[in-house]
Amino acid sequence: MVPRDLIGFAYTSEWALAKFFTALFEDGVSETFNLAGICGREKQPSEVIERLTREIGERYHALESKQDWRYNNTLAEIRSATYLIERLRKVKLKYYSIANGNAQTIPEEEYDGAIFTTNLTHLDYISALAQKGHNILCEKPLVIVTDRFHKADRTQLDKLEEVIDEIESRGIVAMDAEHYSAKKATMTFYERVGDMVMKYGRISKVEAHTSEKDDPNKIRTRNLLSKENRTGLLLDMGVHLFGVISNIGGTIPIIHKAVYGCYPGNPDTSEYKACGPYNVETYVETEFKIQGNFFHPESSGKFVFEKFIDRIEGNDKDIKDSKKLKVTFRNDSGIETEVIVDFNQGTVISSDKKEWKPLSYISSNEYSNILREFGRAIRSDEQSRTSFKRSVQNLDTIYRIYRDFPFEDNKIKVYRTIR
């Protein structure tokens, strides 16, 4: 099988360097895709090499100063940046300038496109690639669902739905690179959920509690959660966990509640003076109703997302990140069984002590799984589990949360909430 040419739009995002380029070397992926080129805002390859060299230096500095808590990711980013530099120097990797973020400057030849540009520009590149007939893999979120004032806004979502009509009419594979759906535990749950329903009954409740350390002064974090990028914590984590529901056929007709918190900081510290109060969600709690064939008629869900857990007064500084999903099944006799999907550990274990094993082909690298699925969908000429249509469903849920429970009207002090 001759590998398909793949071009990456942008190349220095954390996930591109830490996961995407690394995955291209793995068995089953390298035979499917050949990294033919990268696109960026620099005009010449020599400028790209200079930027990547700076990126490497910044990451080594982060490791030496112990500023970067994603140690393994940082090492992978350094390796990927070095690999790109070597291929550019040997002229074995094409470079295309997309200076000024002009999506109309995309390359003309045949290829599949992977989008890692800033969130605000995703829709432009999705539209441009769809018009030229390229298969599309886009890092989440596909579009933003708030305006520049962080108010709920469905404008980009409406436009994305129009683009999807063109995608379907032209037979283009359009896949959301939603990496939580490609984690070992999540993929195991997807493959086994039918057996679980047969064994335990239908799903009566879906709950998640994700707690994450982070540095509010870190450039990546400030960019990710900034109002300018419009990717608050609800959008950052919500697309993953609502995706678990949609990817097993669930829909969310009603949102019952949503409250948000801000990291307040301590005005007496130099950290606060450097960072200021965090003006986006760093705590979100939302409750909702779920419908679908796998779900009970009164099935409900509750998600809690917490950020900066090591910086909240009273919390243990050595507290570990925790990202788990608890799914409760109820049979006709009313007996309930809980299944814990542990995203960090990669395990799926039920309260009857059964561990549901992953299938042999599932990799521990989420992007390897994503690229394998992308290749499979192209070969079979069908949309993937994380198709744009399902992602629109999740983004619409988030839009409705923002619209019905505005951030400004439902704000709580995070240090009083997180325990």
Secondary structure, 3 states (H helix, E strand, C coil): CCCEEEEEECCCCHHHHHHHHHHCCCCCCCCCEEEEEEEECCCCHHHHHHHHHHHHHHHHHHHHCCCCCCHHHHHHHHHHHHHHHHHHHCCCCEEEECHHHCHHHCCCCCCEEEECCCHHHHHHHHHHHHHCCCCEEEECCCCCCECCCCCECCHHHHHHHHHHHHHHHHCCCEEEECHHHHCHHHHHHHHHHHHHHHHHCEEEEEEEEEEECCCCCCHHHHHHCCCCCCCCHHHHHHHHHHHHHHCCCCECCCEEEEEEEECCCCCCCHHHHHHCCCCCCCEEEEEEECECCCEEEEEEEEEEEEECHHHCCCCCCCCCCEEEEEEEEECCCCCEEEEEEECCCCEEEECCCCECCCCCCCCCCHHHHHHHHHHHHHHHCCCCCCEHHHHHHHHHHHHHHHHHCCCCCCEEEHHHHCC
